[in-house]
Structure formats: C-alpha cells, structure tokens
Amino acid sequence: MNESDMPIKTTHQHPLARRDFLRGTRLAAGFVIGSGIHSLLSSCSPQSSTAKIAKGNTVARGPSAKFIPDIEINLKAAPTTVPILPGQTTQVWSYAAKLVKGDPNNLQIIPDSYLGPIIRVRQGQRVRVNFQNALPQGQASIVHWHGLILPEEMDGHPRFAIQPGQTYVYEFEVINRAGLNWFHPHPDGLTGEQAYAGLAGLFIVTDQEEATLNLPTGAYEIPIVLQDRTLDANNQLLYLGSKIGIPRNSNMGGMQQDNSGQSSNGMGGMSSIMGFLGQKIFVNGKPNFTLSAATRVYRLRILNGSNSRIYKLAWSSGDLLTIIGTDGSLLARPTERKYVMLAPGERIDVWADFSKLKVGTEVSLNSLAFSGAENVGGSSMSGMMSSDNAPELGSAMMLFNVKIERKEKETLRLPNQLTNLPLLRPEDAVNAAQPRPIELSLKGMKWVLNGHLFEMNTATPQETVKLNSIEQWEIINKLNPGAVMDAKGMAHPIHLHGVQFQVISREVLPELAAGWQTVKDGYVDEGLKDTVMVMPGERVKLLMKFEKYSGLFTYHCHTLEHEDAGMMRNYRVKE
C-alpha cells in the first residue's frame, strides 16, 4: 500500500469519571411558570401515590412491593403550551413532574420551558418513576434514561412502549458514577417527533468523589441544552413540514402546506436519509439565549439535544475551551481544544473562566463551519435536510451570548487531577485481534446497521455478547458505491444502551480526509462515553465491558430521523 493510500489514524488512551449539576442560576430569569405547565404540575400533586397517578389508566408495569425507593417521582408526558416568542403561545409536548418522596433538591423545574424536569440523585440511591403517557392517541411512548446503566426493563427499550392512558413504573438503583445524563422518548418510529415536540429532561448523578473537587455549583453551574427548531408565523413548531401530531406527507421532494398556509418541504421520506434541521437555535427551550454572568468561573454542562444537527463549539474570543468531562464521566485531567465537536446525544462539561473579563464584556459560544458530514449531490439535495431557510449542516452559527454584568471575586482553581480510574486495556478484549464490526451503510432509502433494519425482538448471533466480557467494536462508516445519493455517506452519532465505552482509535479513508480534517481536532475521546460521532469514511474502535446486567439492549444512530427509519439494532448480553 502506498503512503498516499494509507488510512489517516489517531489513537487514544482513556479515563472515566463523574459529576453533579445545576441549581438556581439566572437560567430562566424573569420567567414564570405558564398556566399550561402549572396545570400539568398540579395534576401530579406531591401527595400523589402510584395508585393515584394510575387511576383511570392501564398499568403496563406496576410497582414492586419489595422495592423501597429513596426517591419517587410522578412523570407525565402530555400536551401543553408555553410562551416561546411574543404573541401566541406554542403547543408542545412536555414532561410534567412532581416529587412524591425525597429531598426537594431531587427535582428541579426549568420555568416556562418545554424542557425538564431536572432530576438530581446521588450514586447508590434507589429511584422509582411513575411514568404516565398522556399524549394524543397514536403516540405510544417509553422513557430512555440516556447514559444510565440499567436492567433491560428499565432502559426504555421500544418493545416496552405504552399507549396513551397507560402507566409504566420504573424502579432502579443508580450505579453510575457522577455524570450528566438525560432522558427522552424511545418508541419505535416516533422518537424524533416526540423529542422535537419537547420531551426531554436532564438526569444528574453526583457522588462523594466529585464533591471533593470544589467545582462550580449553584448559580455557577449552568445546563445548556442545544436544540434547533422551526416555528411558523403563529409560533407553532413545524416538524417535517407540518405541526406536531399531524400525519406527515411522505412525498420526498414535494411541497405541502400546514394549516397556517405556510409551505414547507415535504420530508417524510427524505428525512429517513437526510434528517431534520431547524431554523433557530434554542438554548434551554428558548431562542436568543443570553447568560447573565459575573466575573467568576462557570461550569457549563452542554447537551446536544437536537434531532440531527452537529455543532462545532468554539468561543468567539478565540480562547481555548477547557474540557473537564464528556458524556458519562469527568476526564482524568482537564484538556483544552480550539473547538469541540458535539453530535446529537453527546454531552460536554466545560470549565468557563470569566474572572479576567471586564464588566460589560460580551462573548458568544459559536458553532464554526465544517464540511464532510453529509455528502449529497448538490445544494438542492442538501436543502431537503432542512426546513425552509434553515442553516445547512456545517454552517457557522451563533449559539448563545454571555454578558458579564457583575464583578465578583473568584476563589476556585481548576484541579490538575479530576479522577483517577483504572482503564480497560485493549489487549484484554476477547476479540482484540478481530474487533466486532458495526457497518453503517445506505440500503435503498434507509440507513442500516450491518445491512439490517431494526427488528423489535431480534439479536443475531453476531450481536450477542457475554456478560462480564471485554470487547472491541469497530464502527465503520462505509462508502455506498452505486447509491443514487449519499454515495460517500453521512456523519452518524452512534449510541449504545446499557454500556459505557472508551474510544481507542480513529482512522479515515484518504478520499474523505478533507472533511475529516475540519472536525478531527474537536473530538474529546479521553473519557468514558455512550455516544460517538463517526464521520463518512471513518472507522472508530471502541473498548467496553458488558457488566452488571444481562438482557436485550439497543444500539442505534442518534440522528433521530435515521433511528425512526430503522437505523437501530438490538444486542443481547448473555450470562
């Protein structure tokens, strides 16, 4: 093989860790809980019991008499309205929650936002969540606790989805170390719409180790949920060409009108290939977000909660981003990047030091331009990925602004060491010589995993692993020769349920190296992860141990339109 034909490679060594989360802040300063949210919260009163929340409902899975929770929460998915822009309120679907048992700090509501709640727990606590589906008819749902290591019945597999009017009781012990996790719907074929409509919240785990680090807390620990949304002239959410809850036109290229008379790209079929991009950037459920800050250090805990959009995060000032954690862990020690890539489902933990800035200074977190994440035949095809006038994937965008408004004395210092965890060794994998391949490719008009679409109850022998085994998996984003479109593929964020992994190497095909060069320095692969971005032509090796729970778990693309179209498979952990 000539040197010019050699794959371009990077290799990594890796750690793990932990964390905790938000409190008050001026996250939603000046907002008051709207009447729609308030009525939902009232229907889940603190005195409610499991029996009461299930009254008039079919209990798909009930509580266990032997399970004694430290924390119990009633969680209801239902339509409501929130003010997003001046004028008419916006119809959304939201999780309303009330604390049945536990400390008041276990549950936090983001005022006047469709997002939430924020659930905060300590490692080792036992949690019961009484989930009630109050969505419109035809909207089966189930909750996936993204990042948590749970038994199969608690993980939110689509086969456990419940119909409107049903209740599902989750009961589990939190075994994760400290970290920023989140929860969202996971029904087969409906995840994209339900998440886009507003169903998402944060699940924050803390532990004793993290408490010793003296990281920013309270008003200086800020959740940042990045999403992109499109609103019509009446402030209503548009998804794939129509309002939420309205059946979609599957015509791939046609135009259609919603009830407001506004035309949008008909994208029911095209979305299975291209995904969906919105016009406006939302932070914590609001556009045009500004963080009012002091001359202090802040901990920004950033989730990419978009359906399809990938971000290339960078400070407008040109300062380096200081990263202290990713997905499910703190890093062993802080690291710096000029920019950070963040694909849907991924999280990043940023130490943001504003202590040397003058009052009145403004700085923004932007998404820089990048290329190569989608390889379609011309700008007209690329435009189908978006709603009308939405920035294309890889466009430069301002995400949110930080305004320094108060002078305060800073006393915190960035720790040199964050955590010291033993890492898995690649040579200890049972298949170190031949990693398990997971090929991403286009089959007809659908993205597939190892040539197959999702099958609800099936895991092939090639998708079966042994409990307590260490394995290497290699995610291979293949070329698609002969494909009508996307012959060179798209970027895919691959999420594994039920396990955390280390990224041990990356390489890319030489013919696709140009796009890869615009993103490669933004990978933060040093920590434990559950979601990994894989560019076209890229091969990414993962190292993981399947421990604690046997059962059937999913792995899938976290571009939600790809997932809904079948880019999801099961793997089985056998004892």
N, C-alpha and C positions, 0 to 999 in steps of 0.2 A: 504494500500500500504506500503510495506517495505521501509525502508530508502534507500536501495540499488536500489529500483525501481523508486525512486523519480527523476523527471527531474532536471538536474542541471540548475540553474537560475542566471541571473544577471538582475538588474533593474536600470534604469537611470532617472535622472531629466535633463531637457534640456533647452538651449537657441537658439539664432539666430544671424544673422548679415550681414557682408558686406565686401567689398573690391575693389581694383583697381589693376593696373598691370604694366607690363614691359615698358621699353623704349629701349635705345640703347644696352648696355652691349656688352660684347665680346661673346655674344651668338653664333655668326657665324663668329668670327673674321677671317679675311683673305679670306673670300669667296666673290665672285662677282656674281651678278645675271646672270645665264646662258642664252644662246641665246634663248632656248625654252621658258623659263619663260618670258624673255624680250619681245618676240614676242606676247605672250598672253596678257601681260600687255598693250602693245602698241595698241592692238585691242580694248581695253576698255579705250579710252583716257579720260582725265579729263573733256573734253568738251562734252563728250557723254551725250545724253539725253535718257530718257526712250524710246522715239520713235526710236532713232538711234540704241540702243542696240537690239531692237526688229525687226529691218529691216530684211526682209527675213525670219522671224520666225513667227510662230503662237503664239499669245499672249493668254495663257491659263487663266491668270488673269492679268488684266491691272491695271494701277494706278487710284486712286480716285482723282477727281478734288478738292474735299473738304479737302483732306489730305495735309497739308503743312509740309514737313519734315524739321527737323533741320539738319539731316544727310542723304545723299543719296549716295548709293554705287552700282556700277555695279559689279556683281559677276558671273563669268563664270566657269563652270565645263568642263574641256577639257583635252585631252591627251597632254602630253609634255614630255620632257626629262630633267633629272637633273644629275649632277655628284654625285655619292654616294661613289664609290670606284675608285681607279686608273684604267684607261683603259676605256672601253666602257661606255657611259652614259646610265642611266637607264630609261626605259619608265615607266611613271607614269600617273595617272590622278590627276589633281590639280585644286584648286580654284584660278583663277586669278581675281584680284580686282583692281578697280580704284575708287577714290573718286570723285563723281560728285558735292556734296555740303557738306560743313562742314569744320572743322578745320583739318589741315594736321595731327595732332596727333590722329585723329579718326581712321586712317587706317595705319597699320604698316605691312610691308612685312618682312618675315624671308628670308634673302638672300640665294639663292642656295639650298633651301629646297623644297620638295614637299608639306610641310605643310604651312598653312596660308590661308588667312592673319590673323592678329590680329586686331579685331575691338574693339575700346575703346569708351565707351559712359558714360554719366552721367545719373543718375536716373532722370526720367521725360522727357528726350529727345525723340523726335519723329524720327523714323528711317524708311527709305524706302530702300529696297534692290531689285534690278532688277536682278533676278536670271535667267541665260540663260543656258540651257542644251546643251552642245556641245560635249557630249560623243558619242561613237560609237553607231550605230544602235542596238536596243535591250536593251539599258541601260536607261530605264526610271529612273528619279531621282526627288527628292524633298529634301529641306533642313529642318532639325530639329534643332531648337535652344535649345540645351540641357541645362536645368536649368531655362530658362526664362519662366515667366508666361504670356501666350499669348492667344488670341482668337483662336478657333479651326482652322480657315482658315489660321492662321499664324504659327501654331505649327509644321507643317511638317508631317501631317498625311499621310500615304501611299496612301489614296484614292485621294489625290491631286497631285500625281506624274505626271510629264510632260515628254513627249517623246523628244528625241534629235531633236533640231530645234525649240523647244518651249521656251517661256519665262513665268515666274511666278513672279509677283510683290508682295513683302511683304511690309506691312505698319503697324507699331505698335508703341505704346508708351512704353518705358521701365519703368515698375513699380517695378522691383526688387530693393532690396537694393544692396549695393556694393557686388560683388562676382565674382568668376572665373567661367564662363560658357563656353560652346564650341558649335560648330555646325558641323554637319556631315550629310551624306545622310540618307534617311529613306524610300526608296522604298521597297515594299513587295518582299521578296525573293532575293534582290540584295544588301542589305546594307553591308554585310560582305565583298564582293569583292570590292565594291566602296570605302569603308573606308580603306581597306587594300591597295588599289592602290594609296592612298594618299589624299583622300578627307576628310579633317578635318581642322578646324581653331579654334581660341580662341575668345571669346566674353566677354570682361571685362567691368563690370559695377562699377562705383565709385559713391560716394555720399558725402554730406557735413560732415556727422558724421565720416566717415573713415578718412577724411582729417585732423581731429583734433588729430589723434593718433600718428603722426610722425613715421610712419612705413617706412622701406627702400623703396626707389623709384629709378627710373632711372637705372643706371648701377648696382644697388644693388638689383634689383627686377627681378628675373630670371624665365622665364617659363621653365618648364621641362615636355615635352610630352614623356611619356614612351610608346614604342611600340616594338614588336618583329617581325622580318621579315626574310624571306629566299630568298637568291639570288642564281641564277645558275652560272655556270662558265663564263657566258658572262655578269654578273652584272644585270641580269633581275630578277624582282620579280616573285617568284613562289607562287601560292596560290592554295591549294587543288590539288597539283600535276601538274599544268600547269601554263602557263603565264597568266597574267591578260587579260581578254577579250576573252579567248579561252574557248569553251564549255568543261565542266569537265566530266571525266569518273565517272559514279555513282557506278561502281563496288566497293563493300565495302572493300574488302581486297586485291584486285589485284594490280599489279604494272603497271605503264604506263610510257611512255616517252614523254617529251616535244620535241619541235623542235630542241633543242640543243643536244638531245640524252641522257640527264640526266634522270635517273629513279627516280620516287617519289612514295610514297604511293598513290594509288587511293582512294580518301577520299570523293567523292561526297556524298555517302550515310552515311558513318561512321561519317562525320563531323556533321550531324544533331544530333548525340548523344554526340560526344566527343569534338567538337570544333576544333580549329586550333591553333597550337603553332609554332612559327618561330625559326630559328636557332640563330639569332643575336639580341641583344638588340640595339635598336635605341633610341637616345635622340634628339628631335627636328629634326628628319628626317635623322640623321647621326649615324653610328656605332662608337664605341670607343670614346665617348664624354669625353672631359676634360674641366672643368670650371676653367679658369684662375681667381684667386680671390686675393683680398687684405685682410689685417688684419682688416676686418670690419664685420658688421652684414649684412647678406643677407636674403632676403625674397624669398624662393623657392616655387613656385606655381606649384604643381605637379599634372598632369592629367595622369591617366591610360588610354591611347588611344589604347591599344591592343585589338584585337578581342576577345581573350579568356583568356589570361594569367593573373593570380593573383599574386601580389607582396607582400612580407613581408619586408617592408622597415626598414633598420637599418644602423647606422653609423659603419664603420669598426673599429673605435676607441673605440667602446663600449659606447660612450656618449649617453645620452638620446636625443630623438627627441623632440623638443619643438614645439607644435602644436598650431597655433593661429586661424585656420579656417578649415572647411570642406565644400565640395560641394557648397552650395549656401549661406554660412554665415561665419562670424567670430564667434568664441566662445565667451561666456561671459567673460572668462578669459583664459589665456594660460594654457595648460596642457602638461604633459610630458609622454612619452612612451618609453620603451626599443625598441619597434618595432611598426610599423603601418601596418595594412592590407589595401591593396588598390586593389579593384576589377575593372574590366573594367567599364568605365564611371564615377568612383568616382574621387574626387579631394581632395587634402590636401594642407594646407598652413603652411609652416614650417619657423620658425624663426631660422636661422642658424648662430650662433655666432662664427666667426673665429678670433675674435680680440685677443685672447690669444695665437694663434699659431705662430710659428716662420716661417719666410720666408724660403721656401724650403720644408716645411711640405706638405705631401700629405695624403689625407683621401678620402675614397670612400663611396658612398651610395650603399649598397648591398641589395639583396633580400635573406633573410635567408630561410633555408629549413623548410618546414612544411608538414603535412600529412593530409589525410582525405578529401581532396577537390574533389577527384574523386575516386570512389570505383569500379574498374573494375577487371575482372578476370585474373590477371597476367600481367606481364610487356609487353608481346607481344600486348595485347589489348591496354595498356596504350600508347605504341609507336605509335598506329594508330592515336592518337590525334595530333601527331607532324608531321612535315615534317622530312625527313631523318636527323638524328643526332641532332635534336633539343632537348634541355633540357626538361625533363618532367615537368609537373605541380607540383610545390612544390620543385623543385631543387634549391639549393643555386646558386646564380649568382651575379657577379659584374655588377652594372648598369651604374655608371659613376664615374669619378675621379674628385676630387677638388685639385688643386695645388695652394698653397699660394706663389705668385710671387711678391707681393708688400707690403710694410709696409705703412699703413695709420692710422691716429688717428681716433678712433671711438667715436662718441658723442651720439649715440642713446641708449636708455634704453628700455627694454621690459616693455610695460604697464602692470600694475596689472589688470586693467579692460579694456576690449576691447569694449564691448557693453552691454547694459542693456535693454533687450527687454522682454515684458510680454510673458510668455509661455502659451500654451494651457494646460488645466488641464484634465487628463484622465477621471475624473468623469463627465466632461461636454460633453463627447461624447454621441450622441443619442443612440449608441449601446454599451455603456460601459460594460453592463452585458453580451453581446454576440457579440464580435468583428466579423466583416465581414471576413470570411475565404478565403484565396487565397492558394490553394493547388498546389504544384509543384510535378509532377509525370511523369513517363515514360509510354507512351501508344504505344505499338508496338515498332517502331523505332523512335519515336518522343517524345520530352518533351512537356508537355501540362500544361495549367493553368486551374484548376478546371475541368479537364477532357476534355477540348476542345482546338482545334487548332484555329488559327486566322480566323476570318470572317470579311471581309472588312467593312461592314456597320452595323454590328450587335452588340448590347449590350443587354444582358439578363436582366430581372428584378433584378436578383441578382447582376448585375453590374451597377445598376442605383442609383445615389445619388442625394440629394437635394442641390441646391445652398445655400451657407452660412451655411450649416450644418457642425458639427464637428463629425468625425467618428474615430473609431479604426478599423484598418485592422490587421489581423494576417496572416503572410506569413508562410506557413507550408511546409517544405521540407520533403516530405513523403518517407518512405521506399517503395520499389516496389517488394513485395513478388511474386515469380514466374517469374520474369523477366529473360530473357536469360542472360543479363548483366546489370550491374549497379543496382543490387537489393537494394543497400544501397544509391544510388543516387549520385549526383554531387553537388558542390557548384554552386549557381546561383546568379549573381548580378541582382536584380530586380529594374527596373527604372519605375517611374510613371511620365507621362507627365502632365503638367498643374497644378501641386501642389507641395508644399514642405511639408515635414513631420518631426516629432520628432520620434526617436526610444525610446520606453519606457520600453521594456523588451526583454530579450532573454532567451531561455532555450533549452536544447538539450537532446535527448534520451540517457540514460546511456550507451547503447551498442555502441554509436558513440562518446562518450565523449573523447576518446583518441586523435582523430584527432582534435576535437574542442579545446582541451587544448593547442594545438600548435599554435592556432590563436587568441584565445578569448581575450588575453590581448592587442591585437593590434587594436581592434575596437575603433573608436573615434565616439561615439554616442551622444556627448553632444550638437552638433549644429544642425541646420536645414539641411536636406538632401533631395536629389531627387533619389538617388540610394543606395541600401543597399545590402550587401553581406549576403547570407543565406547559411550556411553550411549544409551538409547532416544531417538529423535528427534534425535540428534546427527549432524552432518556434520563430518568431520575431514579436513583436507587434509594430505597427505604429500608430501615432496620427496626424490627419491632419484636416484642414478646407478647404472646397471647396468654394472659394470666387472669386469674380470678374467676372468670365466667365462661362456661360453655354455652352453645346455642347458635342461633341464626342471626347474623348481623348484615347490614348493607354496606356497600361502598359505591360511590357514585360521583358524577360531576356535580359541583355546586353552582354551576350556571343553571339556574332553576328551570329554565325552559328546556334545556338538554335533559335534565333529570326527569321532568314530567313526560318527555317524549320517549323515555325508556333507557337513558344512559345511566343505568343503575343495575347492580347485581347483588346477590347475596354471597356471603362466605360463611362457612359453618366451622365452629370451633368444637371439636370432639374430644371427649375425655379419653 
